């Protein structure tokens, strides 16, 4: 499997390690009144979609950047890859 | 006072050297290394006349050379300067950047071919899973080699430097040597 790194081009998936659902980037607010429930959800509950999934991959044997890879879990087709830091900046701007 | 003697990453007195067919593998014990990274919003500096290369590139300068390692991060190389306090020299040239000493963290093997680029690329094809069409002169990248993490720098058509973690020096050396022998 090849992952299209936004900076480095197509790289072997063996260079990467997988973390999980990209929604992990959206950490709940620890000071909110329902923080306990929100963190339970954040830490333990995951969707397990059959189909398109956004997930975090770490380019461990490479430039050590975090990527958000959009992958179809049924076909293993990689639809998109972007730098997680840029995606995080974008969502900061939107919020 | 105890008379201490410097040894190489492989525990030897002299740098490792191995020659087979058209290939020469030679340990470079005199390469000084320092990493340099920028804070958010900082511009890339020029270190002793060398500007910081673009993504995936290596650039040789008058005194030092540099290669890209990650967004806003480079390795600065000082050929023949391993005995100096190289990180302090780099830090003095870029006081606002974060600089760390790397010389003793890595082992560098220079692989030369004295028979054109083919023996060299033949060796790389066996060792690393990268597209050699995109690995021209002036390219630097990090990848896996026998499950170890290595930097590869294409210094010329017939010269590649393979840099691995110093604690893996013997395993990396074994991988290079045994692969070169099998290609023979």
Interface residues (C-beta under 8 A of the other chain):
Chain A: X7 X8 X9 X10 X11 X12 X14 X15 X60 X61 X62 X63 X64 X65 X83 X85
Chain B: X55 X56 X69 X70 X71 X129 X130 X131 X134 X141 X142 X143 X144 X149
